[in-house]
């Protein structure tokens, strides 16, 4: 079925290590987003991309980087993980005049 | 930049009763889209209801309805005949007209008492 696939679904990562969270969509949406959701809180925007080849910083971009080499993929990289990056990460996509924005199932990341 | 505010961190409702969740937003656009998403413990994001700003009529989906006040920039969600399965986090979200900026409120945790 069409949608967004995130990988991995969960991960335990040692502090100081790097990691890339993967996000792939098959709906050809131009806009994609990465959010983090901390326990009991809302979704905060980390980075976004309006179209392939462009990216922008959201509310909490420090410690994260993204790339958008093509329309379908929007990976999120933590260069050197810290415990404060323990969170659930959601990838999402949208397009003009959509009935809804689409979400991946989330990645639970624990940095120890 | 758009902002979305949910002023109620937690709400509680008795089963079969009605509850209203509040949401306000700030924007300079005239056309945009507003959503309510439900997030159960499974953490899946589920679309509850959608409203296009150019439509004056309030959206309704079964037991869920909205009160969209464009001039006041208010977008509340009313849940009628609350059910135990309605217990979840609810997020209000704004999507700009270009469809490339999606902003969320902080969420409201809804508890349903049997």
Boltz contact constraints between the chains, C-beta under 6 A:
constraints:
  - contact:
      token1: [A, 31]
      token2: [B, 100]
      max_distance: 6.0
  - contact:
      token1: [A, 33]
      token2: [B, 102]
      max_distance: 6.0
  - contact:
      token1: [A, 42]
      token2: [B, 104]
      max_distance: 6.0
  - contact:
      token1: [A, 42]
      token2: [B, 106]
      max_distance: 6.0
  - contact:
      token1: [A, 42]
      token2: [B, 107]
      max_distance: 6.0
  - contact:
      token1: [A, 43]
      token2: [B, 104]
      max_distance: 6.0
  - contact:
      token1: [A, 50]
      token2: [B, 100]
      max_distance: 6.0
  - contact:
      token1: [A, 94]
      token2: [B, 95]
      max_distance: 6.0
  - contact:
      token1: [A, 94]
      token2: [B, 99]
      max_distance: 6.0
  - contact:
      token1: [A, 94]
      token2: [B, 102]
      max_distance: 6.0
  - contact:
      token1: [A, 95]
      token2: [B, 99]
      max_distance: 6.0
  - contact:
      token1: [A, 96]
      token2: [B, 99]
      max_distance: 6.0
  - contact:
      token1: [A, 99]
      token2: [B, 50]
      max_distance: 6.0
  - contact:
      token1: [A, 100]
      token2: [B, 47]
      max_distance: 6.0
  - contact:
      token1: [A, 101]
      token2: [B, 102]
      max_distance: 6.0
  - contact:
      token1: [A, 103]
      token2: [B, 45]
      max_distance: 6.0
  - contact:
      token1: [A, 106]
      token2: [B, 43]
      max_distance: 6.0
